[in-house]
């Protein structure tokens, strides 16, 4: 179903219609990023660039993020609670924070200030984020948007901050992983066009990109986009040499770590808030639920990455591999979790469209516990 066919349906909600507007802005942002990257591939002799061209990708990214914010606001009104219960709501929230994370990293990393080559990487990164938003929304349109009441365990003020912290961290870690993948793709294509890298290493990089789970969502598109960029550099005779590639790899290592450093505190905060919420809902800080364990494994992978980098002195491919492994763990926790056998009995299947929450499964909230306590007291009084 095309977005236009989707808009013609009478049952489409206002929040979903605004998502289509956000998609249009994303496509315009992709076009602006391509034009900006083309200029930076072949800059003017004086080193300058049109001011409007440098700001256009950021403008469309900001407008698309604003549209997604409005969409989430309308969805909040439609369901009368914080919209992060069903999978369609969670993914809509994820695309919003993906835009916010890219806006934050645009200013935090300052890639464009490092030169034309980094400006190309920034334009490609923005384009990939915008395309990720578009295709995520396409998937959301295949999911149910029916309103569902919150089960008692979710009727807590922890609900919004816990989800916001985790989803923002997932979005930021995803962008950090894109930078890490850019590291491997730079090694791959510079080796193809300049030499100096073994065929075995190139085959391993391609195999790793193609064989990871759900490769068609991220790694294969990045492989194709990077192929286009480096082919253009080759035709323009601007493929970086060995020394430039080595310097680029060192800076990519530093930039990806900075992006990671933005998201990791939010991941930690999300886990802590989840533990306090569990204590409030089920009188147990940690129940060894399968999704709790998966989230903890993700956090530990990133802790290992920190130790390898700061204490072990790991740089380059080893550190980048740990960063990509963390992103795969995030993807497993965030999206693949619902398909795993052990998830069928998990308390965290709120976002599964095929499962109707049951009070016995979800547990009673504090208000229900107080009501039951009052009822028990009354019975005892009788």
Secondary structure, DSSP 8 states (H G I E B T S, - for coil): --HHHHHH-TT--HHHHHHHHHHHHHHHHHHHHHHHHHHHHT--TTS---HHHHHHHHHHHHHHHHHHHHHHHHHHHHHTS-S-SSHHHHHHHHHHHHHHHHHHHHHHH-GGGG-HHHHHHHHHHHHHHHHHHHHHHHHHTTS--------GGG-STHHHHHHHHHHHHHHHHHHHHHHHHHHHHHHHHHHHHH--S-HHHHHHHHHHHHHSTTGGGTHHHHHHHHHHHHHHHHHTT----HHHHHHHHHHHHHHHHHHHHHHHHHHHHHHHHHHHHHHHHHS-S----HHHHHHHHHHHHHHHHHHHHHTS---THHHHHHHHHHHHHHHIIIIIGGGSGGGGG-TTGGG-TT----HHHH---HHHHHHHHHHHHHHHH-
